[in-house]
Amino acid sequence: MDNELLRILGHNLKIERVKKDYTQEKLAEISGIQMQHISKIEKGECNIKFLTLIALLKSLNVPFEKLFNINSKN
């Protein structure tokens, strides 16, 4: 279940990034998070730190709860 939650979080993060028309490189630039780390987060391959999540949310201007919609993968 935990891995599934990480995949959902990563998927939702990617959706929000694409909506903003940001590449992973651009999001990395804006957020100060390495592009490789963003890639792993979007794939659900790593357990994201809270402060990293906050930096990404601020960079995308997305409310915290929007990424945690676990009922939908769209």
ChimeraX attribute file (.defattr): number of C-alpha atoms within 10 A of each C-alpha:
attribute: neighborCount
match mode: 1-to-1
recipient: residues
	/A:1	6
	/A:2	9
	/A:3	12
	/A:4	11
	/A:5	15
	/A:6	20
	/A:7	22
	/A:8	23
	/A:9	24
	/A:10	24
	/A:11	19
	/A:12	21
	/A:13	24
	/A:14	21
	/A:15	16
	/A:16	18
	/A:17	22
	/A:18	13
	/A:19	10
	/A:20	12
	/A:21	11
	/A:22	15
	/A:23	13
	/A:24	20
	/A:25	15
	/A:26	13
	/A:27	20
	/A:28	19
	/A:29	13
	/A:30	15
	/A:31	20
	/A:32	13
	/A:33	17
	/A:34	13
	/A:35	17
	/A:36	12
	/A:37	16
	/A:38	23
	/A:39	17
	/A:40	15
	/A:41	21
	/A:42	22
	/A:43	17
	/A:44	20
	/A:45	14
	/A:46	16
	/A:47	13
	/A:48	16
	/A:49	8
	/A:50	9
	/A:51	9
	/A:52	15
	/A:53	18
	/A:54	15
	/A:55	15
	/A:56	22
	/A:57	19
	/A:58	14
	/A:59	16
	/A:60	19
	/A:61	12
	/A:62	15
	/A:63	11
	/A:64	12
	/A:65	7
	/A:66	13
	/A:67	19
	/A:68	16
	/A:69	13
	/A:70	14
	/A:71	7
	/A:72	8
	/A:73	11
	/A:74	9
